[in-house]
């Protein structure tokens, strides 16, 4: 009897402890949910690992404006270019993992670097929690406005006659791989000139410091239309409504060269899942605004707005794709 009493008292004690623990945990869970619902309660930072003027920067500013309107909180875009995107990534990962610092990255920072560096100072799959793929768009092959090359055929023909004499601007490892892939397909050899980002490359082409470049189309459209650059080809199967006079890459003679770039949002992997979900919902709401959809349609770009799980799978697939392209273009691991 005494033993049964002790067992019953022990059971009641454990039950009371469990109930106390549950009671203590419930307010915390409620508090976390309430905190996520109230997010953001102060301004958010978007970190862009490239200079202003790039397609990544343009997308960051578009979503910053919309999310600011939705939340009533300011969203500040900070450009942290250099080091193959490492500086921007370091800035994002060194901030408190509370959702108030968001990396607006690209294929370079979120996939290509993982495929081309022997030792990367971060892991895009484990150090970041994906929020959403935002957009994906084609590139254009540009030359200075006063370039002697009026077609891609003329450029490539001269490059074959004078191996290594022509140089190209590259704002990241992705653009280097794309241009070396172009060299492989066209059986040419040209020389890379590195820049901090696509905006700097475009300025370099305008100043005729380089002979040509493959760049994100969104950053070059207006300059081509304004006569400050000449576009030789649009790297998509069809022409762009914004540049109807520029041939598609198939019309230019290289149908397989379908170079495109993408932009995505991510936060530190240590960020609370409820805050990641809240951020995803905000990006989805912003992306579904009619003027945002119209903007990407006019750029001949895709507005994707994926789930976090879809973005993670896309990153994995892209890492494998970039590895194959690097092998084709004979780009050694850095």
Secondary structure as GFF3:
##gff-version 3
##sequence-region A 1 334
A	DSSP	alpha_helix	2	38	.	.	.	ID=ss1
A	DSSP	beta_strand	44	48	.	.	.	ID=ss2
A	DSSP	alpha_helix	55	71	.	.	.	ID=ss3
A	DSSP	beta_strand	75	79	.	.	.	ID=ss4
A	DSSP	three_ten_helix	83	85	.	.	.	ID=ss5
A	DSSP	alpha_helix	86	94	.	.	.	ID=ss6
A	DSSP	beta_strand	101	106	.	.	.	ID=ss7
A	DSSP	alpha_helix	107	107	.	.	.	ID=ss8
A	DSSP	pi_helix	108	112	.	.	.	ID=ss9
A	DSSP	alpha_helix	113	116	.	.	.	ID=ss10
A	DSSP	beta_strand	128	144	.	.	.	ID=ss11
A	DSSP	alpha_helix	152	161	.	.	.	ID=ss12
A	DSSP	beta_strand	167	170	.	.	.	ID=ss13
A	DSSP	alpha_helix	173	186	.	.	.	ID=ss14
A	DSSP	beta_strand	191	194	.	.	.	ID=ss15
A	DSSP	alpha_helix	198	206	.	.	.	ID=ss16
A	DSSP	beta_strand	212	216	.	.	.	ID=ss17
A	DSSP	three_ten_helix	217	219	.	.	.	ID=ss18
A	DSSP	alpha_helix	221	225	.	.	.	ID=ss19
A	DSSP	beta_strand	229	234	.	.	.	ID=ss20
A	DSSP	beta_strand	260	268	.	.	.	ID=ss21
A	DSSP	alpha_helix	273	287	.	.	.	ID=ss22
A	DSSP	alpha_helix	290	298	.	.	.	ID=ss23
A	DSSP	beta_strand	302	303	.	.	.	ID=ss24
A	DSSP	alpha_helix	308	328	.	.	.	ID=ss25
###
